[in-house]
Amino acid sequence: PAMGMWVVWDGPGLPGAGNDVSRPGFSCFCPHTVSKYKIWLKERFTLDSLSERLGRRYRTWKDVEAPQSKNLVMAGLLYRQFLYENVAKILKWQVEIVRSMDKKHELHSHGFRYPQALDEGTSQESDSWGFASHSTNLFNSEDPYLYSNIAYASQWSRAVGKNNRWWYTEIYSGFYHGGMRYRKQTLPEDLAMCLWMGLIYGAEGAIFWQYRQEYGTHEAPGLNLVSPNGKPLPQLKAIEQTISSIKSLEVAAHLPLKIPQAEVAIVHDSDNDILLEMENEKEQQWRFVKGIYRGFWEKNVPVDLVTSKMDWSGYKLIFLPNLMLLTESTINKIHQVIQEQPETYLVADGILGTNAPTGRFSYDPPEGLTQLLGVEVIDYSRIDTLDLHEGRNIIETIYGDYKIEKGCNYASLSPRGMTRSIAHFGKEVVGVQTHDRRFTYLAIPIGSSLGGLPEPILKDLPYGHAFDGVVPKNLLESFMEMADVSQPVLAKGDKVVVLKRGSFKTGNLLFVLNLENSLAKVQLQPQEEIHRAKDLSYNKELIIRDGAFELEIPPRSLKVVHYFKYTK
């Protein structure tokens, strides 16, 4: 009777499908797997076309083997594509088995708090997608704006979930790991905020995990909602109070929330992620992307996460972060945007198009874009620790000068035709822009190398939560002005994060997050005309002056405001 849904596969991935621990990151190379790989290849290639694809000269199919080295980039890319498609098939098989026994309940699967190369394909095989995330080191860290990680994971789950259906599948305070690893206990306020974040980003629901001793693995006990002897902790009471608040504030009456398309999008590409996995740079890529995302999130500018399989129309500003491998679909999307969407501006950063769709190094990088962008890559280099220590770390741009805070790779560029140089590192050009400003390329990772966070924050954060930096505010503002991107709600006063959602009934809801440990006083002014605004937290009508109203938000908390205009 307590059955809610099936979690068919907890964290689909290669380890769950069979992992050879002697080759980290790769699945098994048993005869059965290799045989399936050859069948997969034969369905897509002739022996000659495979030889051409991989730069080999195979005489017979017996010569074809699964690559057992990450250095074999082109063959490794193919093998990883096969493995990830196989993961999706395994999940589909599991879903079909469960569905044959239970045609009533939802069949769910989930990933993690960061995108994986297999997510987009695998997520379509279950009824819904989601993510797992601990909630430690947020409010009790030096940087509470790491909540942008939760927002980012939520948006990714919604973006790739079947029909955008997703759950905040696992909220837990952190793993005890049998006494081997200690972390701060999650504050009750953190669990409450995580529950609100799920609601704000359109989750179907949230699941809190409590590991008990009988679980029998390194994850138990979880030191989460109850004590080892089963007594309720303040964390459990905070969850109960939050659920009660959602009901009493009448927020449920406005569900499901309408999440409008943003004006800004950040592009993910699965094959690019595979390449970075093989280069052991997956974590660094997350930092590149999240640094851009967080910059907008803190400025109260909505951002969508998209892939080359999704629709890019309607966006004013699209970011292409460190897309080293450019697939044919991504190249075609970029050309389509430039040719058919005059209102859309593209910004690429980091290393762009060093690899062709096959994984081969490009003969004319950025692959497929040299004519469109009007640029030639001269060479690649790095700003390293010595440069930082000796002061050779200034990037001069038309938007201002920026200090490189973390070592990073970069490309040395040469503009062609009417394309102009817009950024320099010493005498080298590291940034270009087309004459109509529609396509900008900065050959440094703006989401990581600029505006570094304090070193104590980086050292104290758990794995997967650390940022190397955040995009400088004035650089983002320059791109926003260029593409005519606006903030849905103007905020004056103390720093808050404002998230706008459409009400299922009428008008809009504002979720105003105060992540600081002090009272926040703000004035909020939505872009559209408003006639009435109500603080649902206190069931109180707000005074509107010149289209704005004032609000006070307690520390580490949020307020919900419903506003609308009268219609005839």
Phi, psi and omega in degrees: 000337180269006182295126178253306177198167176266130165265097191290318178218117180277101177073064178305138180180177183295319178303321180288344180260004181116113187234135174267106188293344179282349178231080186306134177091351179247155176273189186289162177238034180291161181304324181295314180294316180296322178297316178296324179296318180294322176299316179301317179295316183295334177286345185241339186222153160274171179297323180291317181291327175293318178301317179293319181299318187260001180069031180242179173225079180286134178271320177219167178293342176294336180284343185278123178232158174289134182291131181249022177221137177289346178289340177275081192297310184294315178292323179296322178298315179298315183295320179291324175299317178299313183299318182288324173296325179292322175301315179298321179294322179295317177297317178301317178299316179296317180299317180296322179295312181294319181297327178294335179265334185218104181267005186260312191273156178292141178249114191243152169215163184209158175255222186232189186278012178219148180295145173238156184299333183270353189300311189298318179285319184288324187297337183281353183271350178243167182294331182206162180239175179184192179211158177248141181201134170282161185241023178280163175054046174246275177294332181266022174249179177278357186221080182294347181283005168293354171300343174299333175297318179294319178298317181297313179296323178296314182293323178295316179299320178292321183296319185262349179296147180299120185056032179062022180271127182209160177234148166277087197289322182224114170247116179219159188280347183133157183270138178283329178054045173059026180085002182276337184221126183246140174222162176299144174292142176296137176285150176306324180297329179294315181295323177296316181294321178298320178296317177298320181299319177300316179296315184298322183266017168084021178293150174290334179176181180226148180235122177265134184256135174233109178279128178253165186301325183289351178299324168079016178236183180295345183276354184245142354281156185272355182048057190242271188263335179226159179286169180304331178266010171093006181280136180300139177255167177304332179299317179294319180296325179296321178295315180299319180294323179294317177299318178297321180295318179302321179288314185289332180281358181064020177296323181302332180292342181263000183274152357285144180290147176264120181256106184288155175297137179283169174271345183241142177224149174242132187266132169250149175222124186296317181293324174297320177296323177298314179302316181291328174299314182293335179266006182058035181243019184298314182297322180295322178297321177302320180293320178303312185288315184292331177296324176289312182302313183297323179303316178289319183300318179289339178268005179064036176250116181297146179224136172259155174251127185227164173235175181291345177276352184258169181280126179260001182287153177090351179270145176268329185220123181237127179260138178241087188275116171050048178276081181296317177258121178257115178282163179300321181294322178290317177301315180296321178298317181298314178298320181297318179298312182296322185276328190242350182235078184297343180275355187255136178246141180249138175230117175253148177217169181076210180268120188245124169063036174288338183240139176284171180305333180281351186099343179297145174297138184287141174278342182215068182288153357288128188309124176076003186233000187299318180287317182297316182275336181071055184210152174234133176274123181276313183191176178236147178207195184212141168269112189251187183299321179298318178299318180296316182293325184264007172084012177268066187215033180251127174256118179266122181230168177290347179265356184132172179264139183232141180265126176287122183262336181229142178304143182204156173280159175207165177248140175267125191245160173224114181290150178241153173056233185270358177292139183247155174277138182233354181211141181226145167242100189064234179270354183272140174277125180235012178204136179224163180209136178295161187298331180268004179067010184287335183226117179243138177227117173252116189276035171227153181281097186292340180276359185226318191275339183257144174062054184296151178277162179302141184301321178302326179296315182297322183286330188269350185277147177290163180306134177090350183252350185281140171253147169275341181177182177223144180301132179303140185302314185289335176290316177298319180297326178295317178293321179297317179296319180301318184262005180059043176272135183238164173271128179300329181223128176274132181239129176237141180116217181292158184287126175221162172251122185248124181239121184261135177223149176277141178277144175294336182270287180200152178073204183225158173247140171248125173258112186252110186262124171255103184269358180274162179266043177205160181297137178250131175243122185222158170245127183243136180225101175297154181296319185278163178292137178230147179245339184210139178220139184227129174280103183293338181297325180239010182052048190237131175289136180260144179280127181255124177232121180054039176078009182233160176217160183254153185210146172240130182239126179299163180299144175049048185212189177211162173233152179242125180240131174255126179224155179196169174245153180288143176239146182281000000 
